[in-house]
Amino acid sequence: MRLRDYAWRRAGKGEAVEFVAVLNGQVRPSPLDSNTVQLWSAPLPFYADTELVRIVDQSRGAPNARLALSAGGQAVLLDHSNVPIYRHNARVGMRISAANAAAYAAFFFDHVGGAHGRFLIVESARELAWQPDADPAAIASAALEIRPVTLRGVEKDAFLLSATVVFKTGLFHGEIRVAPDGRVDMLSEAVLVDRLPVRPDCTKATDPFHAASEGQLY
């Protein structure tokens, strides 16, 4: 399966009202209004019964969307830390397998960042945010270093992955461990390309997602 193959579905008005009521206790600085919110949801294969929900607040300008995990009538907003993901995992359980461990690792790193940015797993040069004036030769050279995620083995029920990772403007080879409970660790990194002509990922200091909100804004 592709790493980010989400089958988005538009939620109906009644679903939006119910979901906003569940979520609003977590939203800062002001609650959402179900009359101005649109929701899209997509099932995630590494959970038995969890949906990734995109909440778009049409009453404000961009960034105006949040992401949440929803299961069993409860929801948790994602906030660029691992806390809500691990909390959700502990509540609902995981069904990580050899077939979806790479997709879970990509999901985790997409939505968890440190003070200096995120690790972004890539499988093609087309996934990189190239600068408009990037040298085609540099793009072609970097493309030769990028490999699909591979499963290297299983150790104490944890999946060991080999992946190509972008961090800021660097391209790395990374060894990643995905535990059965959903914990993800980057075991090692090796530089492939030191400086890519790409737009660097946001840090916490410059990230518009970190507005006055208990959930990242996109």
C-alpha positions as CSV (number, residue, x, y, z in Angstrom):
1,M,0.0,0.0,0.0
2,R,1.0,3.6,-0.5
3,L,2.2,5.4,2.7
4,R,-0.4,8.1,2.7
5,D,-3.3,6.5,0.8
6,Y,-6.2,8.0,2.7
7,A,-9.7,7.5,1.5
8,W,-11.3,10.8,2.6
9,R,-15.1,11.0,3.0
10,R,-17.1,14.2,3.6
11,A,-19.1,14.0,6.8
12,G,-22.8,15.0,6.9
13,K,-24.2,17.9,8.9
14,G,-25.4,15.6,11.7
15,E,-22.1,13.9,12.0
16,A,-20.3,17.3,12.2
17,V,-22.6,18.5,15.0
18,E,-21.9,15.4,17.0
19,F,-18.2,15.4,16.4
20,V,-17.8,19.1,17.3
21,A,-19.7,18.5,20.5
22,V,-17.2,15.8,21.4
23,L,-14.1,17.8,20.4
24,N,-14.9,21.3,21.7
25,G,-13.6,20.7,25.2
26,Q,-10.1,20.4,23.7
27,V,-10.2,23.4,21.4
28,R,-8.6,26.7,22.3
29,P,-8.9,29.7,22.4
30,S,-12.6,29.4,21.3
31,P,-14.8,26.5,20.5
32,L,-15.8,25.5,17.0
33,D,-19.2,26.3,15.6
34,S,-20.7,23.3,13.8
35,N,-22.5,25.7,11.4
36,T,-19.1,26.9,10.0
37,V,-17.2,23.6,10.2
38,Q,-16.7,21.0,7.5
39,L,-15.4,17.5,8.3
40,W,-13.6,14.9,6.3
41,S,-12.7,11.5,7.7
42,A,-10.6,8.6,6.5
43,P,-10.0,5.1,8.1
44,L,-6.5,4.2,9.2
45,P,-5.3,0.7,8.5
46,F,-3.1,0.3,11.6
47,Y,-6.1,0.7,13.9
48,A,-9.1,-1.6,14.2
49,D,-11.6,1.2,14.3
50,T,-10.1,4.7,14.1
51,E,-10.6,7.5,11.7
52,L,-8.3,10.5,10.9
53,V,-10.6,13.5,10.9
54,R,-9.8,16.8,9.2
55,I,-11.8,19.7,10.7
56,V,-12.0,22.9,8.5
57,D,-13.2,26.1,10.1
58,Q,-14.7,28.2,7.3
59,S,-15.1,31.2,9.6
60,R,-11.4,32.0,9.5
61,G,-8.6,32.3,7.0
62,A,-5.9,29.8,6.5
63,P,-4.5,28.0,8.4
64,N,-8.0,27.0,9.3
65,A,-8.0,23.2,9.7
66,R,-7.1,20.8,12.5
67,L,-6.6,17.0,12.5
68,A,-7.9,14.6,15.1
69,L,-8.1,10.9,15.8
70,S,-11.6,9.5,16.5
71,A,-12.8,6.1,17.8
72,G,-15.6,4.9,19.9
73,G,-17.3,8.3,20.4
74,Q,-14.1,9.9,21.6
75,A,-11.6,12.1,19.8
76,V,-8.1,13.6,20.4
77,L,-6.6,16.6,18.6
78,L,-3.2,16.2,17.1
79,D,-0.7,18.9,18.2
80,H,2.7,18.0,16.7
81,S,3.7,16.1,19.8
82,N,3.6,12.3,20.3
83,V,1.3,12.7,23.3
84,P,-2.1,12.6,21.7
85,I,-1.1,9.7,19.4
86,Y,0.3,7.6,22.2
87,R,-2.7,8.4,24.3
88,H,-5.0,7.3,21.5
89,N,-3.0,4.1,20.9
90,A,-3.2,3.2,24.6
91,R,-7.0,3.7,24.6
92,V,-8.0,1.8,21.4
93,G,-5.1,-0.5,20.7
94,M,-3.1,-1.1,17.5
95,R,-3.1,-3.6,14.7
96,I,0.3,-2.9,13.2
97,S,1.4,-5.6,10.7
98,A,4.2,-6.1,8.2
99,A,1.8,-4.7,5.6
100,N,1.1,-1.4,7.3
101,A,4.1,-0.7,9.6
102,A,5.6,1.7,7.1
103,A,2.3,3.6,6.7
104,Y,2.1,4.0,10.4
105,A,5.7,5.3,10.7
106,A,5.0,7.8,7.9
107,F,1.8,8.9,9.7
108,F,3.6,9.2,13.0
109,F,6.4,11.3,11.7
110,D,4.1,13.5,9.6
111,H,2.3,14.6,12.7
112,V,5.1,14.6,15.3
113,G,7.8,17.2,15.3
114,G,10.6,18.4,17.5
115,A,12.0,21.9,18.1
116,H,13.8,21.8,14.8
117,G,11.2,20.2,12.6
118,R,9.9,16.7,11.5
119,F,11.4,13.6,10.0
120,L,9.4,13.1,6.7
121,I,9.6,9.6,5.1
122,V,9.8,9.8,1.3
123,E,9.8,7.2,-1.4
124,S,10.1,9.4,-4.5
125,A,11.7,12.7,-5.4
126,R,8.2,13.9,-6.4
127,E,7.3,14.0,-2.6
128,L,10.0,16.7,-1.8
129,A,9.1,20.4,-1.7
130,W,11.7,21.5,-4.2
131,Q,12.6,25.2,-4.5
132,P,11.2,26.7,-7.7
133,D,14.8,27.4,-9.0
134,A,16.2,24.0,-8.0
135,D,18.8,22.7,-10.4
136,P,17.4,19.7,-12.3
137,A,20.7,18.0,-11.9
138,A,20.5,18.3,-8.1
139,I,17.0,16.8,-8.2
140,A,18.1,13.9,-10.4
141,S,21.1,13.2,-8.2
142,A,18.9,13.2,-5.0
143,A,16.3,11.0,-6.7
144,L,19.0,8.3,-7.2
145,E,19.4,8.1,-3.4
146,I,15.7,7.7,-2.5
147,R,14.5,4.2,-1.9
148,P,11.0,2.8,-0.9
149,V,10.6,1.8,2.7
150,T,11.6,-1.8,3.3
151,L,10.9,-4.1,6.2
152,R,14.3,-5.3,7.5
153,G,13.0,-7.7,10.1
154,V,11.1,-8.3,13.3
155,E,12.7,-8.0,16.7
156,K,10.7,-8.8,19.9
157,D,7.4,-8.2,17.9
158,A,8.7,-4.8,16.7
159,F,9.0,-4.0,13.0
160,L,12.4,-2.7,11.8
161,L,12.2,-0.5,8.8
162,S,14.8,1.0,6.4
163,A,13.6,4.4,5.0
164,T,14.7,7.5,3.2
165,V,14.0,10.5,5.4
166,V,14.1,14.3,4.9
167,F,14.9,16.5,7.9
168,K,15.1,20.2,7.2
169,T,17.2,20.4,4.0
170,G,19.0,17.1,4.5
171,L,18.3,13.7,3.0
172,F,19.1,10.7,5.2
173,H,18.9,6.9,5.4
174,G,17.1,6.0,8.6
175,E,16.6,2.8,10.5
176,I,13.2,2.9,12.3
177,R,11.7,0.7,15.0
178,V,7.9,0.4,15.2
179,A,6.7,-1.3,18.4
180,P,3.4,-3.2,18.6
181,D,2.0,-0.5,20.9
182,G,2.7,2.2,18.3
183,R,5.8,3.6,19.8
184,V,8.2,4.8,17.0
185,D,12.0,5.3,17.4
186,M,14.6,6.5,14.9
187,L,17.5,4.1,15.6
188,S,20.1,5.5,13.3
189,E,20.6,8.1,10.6
190,A,23.2,8.4,7.8
191,V,23.5,11.5,5.6
192,L,22.8,10.9,1.9
193,V,22.6,14.5,0.7
194,D,23.6,17.3,3.1
195,R,21.9,20.3,1.4
196,L,18.9,19.7,-0.8
197,P,17.3,22.7,-2.7
198,V,14.0,22.2,-0.9
199,R,11.8,24.4,1.2
200,P,12.7,23.6,4.8
201,D,10.1,22.2,7.1
202,C,8.7,24.6,9.7
203,T,10.1,24.6,13.2
204,K,8.1,25.4,16.3
205,A,9.3,29.0,16.3
206,T,8.1,29.7,12.8
207,D,5.3,27.2,12.5
208,P,1.8,28.7,11.8
209,F,0.3,25.5,13.2
210,H,1.3,26.6,16.7
211,A,-1.3,29.3,16.9
212,A,-3.2,29.8,20.2
213,S,-4.9,26.4,19.8
214,E,-4.9,23.0,21.4
215,G,-4.5,21.5,17.9
216,Q,-2.3,22.1,15.0
217,L,-3.7,24.4,12.3
218,Y,-3.0,23.5,8.7
